[in-house]
């Protein structure tokens, strides 16, 4: 195995370190704020600060909802900034809010609106019930100021400060008097079978006013809040110092909920604008665990590399040299991988299906590599909302040509785009139908679905045919040895050289390299935690490529030594079986880590998980196949056969 270029290792190390510790957001221009805007500063300095609201989500439900789905205060002049494809697919729905501030203008207990609920109105009862359901399932607000999340910071065990980019609607004290979720933070939340709504927020905005702006203006570097529940004695002139606002479980009397806020500005020149996300990311877990994951994976890679090197440099080299020195009669008495040279390139059964999988796997591989590389450079950071998904979808569409080319070269077939995408789209459409029925913001609008189909049929499919055309024009791949007309009989196999045990064992080591990283990815998707360590992820991606390749080559060699020449599908399934372990881990994660309840949320979780598992299966299977394909071609190309 060739050693890595030292310059490549150095650059990769810089990428990992910069992605893990120095977080910079390229392509996002800073906005300057000042107290009073002069005529010359019309475009350079702003005084008004607009707070945006995003969708609300919960760790107990897969269904996100728009801010307007709940009966909160609405902006009279509501505007929605343009959303990219990734934001729409992820269900983000950003809109303006009635919370509007003026830079450096501190205010206390400002009334936003009052919501009244009539006990005799069915409509009001439905609104209040939906609000209670949101508090029971711990739905979280997500507010944005200057493209930066407004965070709720609190102290957890070990005196560690955690900053969450969301805060709850409210909380519930059940019939036994046991507080749930955020209700544990206040001993005054003690009424049994009652909901406590967080109708007041104390907002603090930190700004930097130093060398970055020459002291003439300021840039916002942090925004935090503290949610509180307050029962206002006077709804017209609130004082924000009352007892908690409790909502009884049974709606019998008329109810009023007044929403208020307090705002203060603080100068903090220690935080620079380029690193203003660090206080959120530093409080998130678990850089040390990430390094442990990398070291664990590297140990597995070194072990496999040693095994492959031993086979390639010692066993194979001696076998080939000895076999080439034998005469024909002695060669016929030889056993092992050399005896199946006349059958090893015999076309497999269901070769067209295999070529389809390999074409799609090539497409996934190139898409993943480019996406992770761009993410390592910072272009797909959390501040660029939806950029990661948008980049992946665009690359997927544009990479139809390699998929068609690989399929046509391997089997002279150009149906690569029509098989796999059909399965994914049917699953995706069914999941979207459930989201439509539930009224979730994650439901893809009909126009977006039409646009995705247009991208598929209008761009991706034609590019697949272009790739297939060039694949057809190329001459077929010639094997290094002739194939016998009559298939050789495969001898009786031991338990460990039979197909199923080998395939099951083949996925263990690649999964062992990724399962820690997989935990953080699943947390990002289902627990709504921010994922930003793309340097680690890219390194694990490279380790996964090496591990899948080496594990498949090892098992392929053992099976050839047992004179079993059916390596085509086996090499694909050996590394592809890693996806089965991924599914098992996803099931374990669902029952042990998540608190999801409800049939719809459960179906959505496993529906989207199946899409992820299918893509991962094709991706890892393609890596294993091409590694084995190159290995088999190499060893039989140096074998002298009459």
Buried (B, 14 or more C-beta within 10 A) or exposed (E): BEEEEEEEEEEBEEBBEBBBBEBBBEEBEBBBBBEEBEEEBEEBBBBEBBBBBBBBBBBBBBBBBBBBBBBBBBBEEEEEEEBBBBBBBBBBBBBBBBBBBBBBEEEEBBBBBBBEBEEEEEEBBEBBEBBBBBBBBBBBBBBBBBBBBBBBBBEEEEEEEBBBBBBBBBBBBBEEEEBBBBBEEBEEBBBEEBBBBBBBBBBBBBBBBBEBBEEEBBBBBBBBBBBBBBBBEEBEEBEBEBEBBBBEBEBEEEBEBBBBBBBBBEEBBEBBBBBBBBBBBEBBEEBEEBEEBBEBBBEBBEEBBEBBEEBBEEBBEEBBEEBEEBEEEEBEEEEBBBBBBBBBBBEBEEBBBBBBBBBBBBBBBBBBBBBBBBBBBBBBBBBBBBBBBBBBBBBBBBBBBBBBBBBBBBBBBBBBBEBBBEEBBEBBEEBBEBBBEBEBBBBBEEEBBEBBEEBBEEBBBBBBBBBBBEBBEEEEEEBBBEEEEEEBEBEEBEEEBBBEBBBBBBBEBBBBBBBBBBBBBBBBBBBBBBBBBBBBBBBBBBBBBBBBBBBBBBBBBBBBBBBBBBBBBBBBBBBBBBBBBBBEBBEEBBEEBBEBEBEBBBBBBBBBBBBBBBBBBBBBBBBBBBBBBEBBBEBBEEBEEE
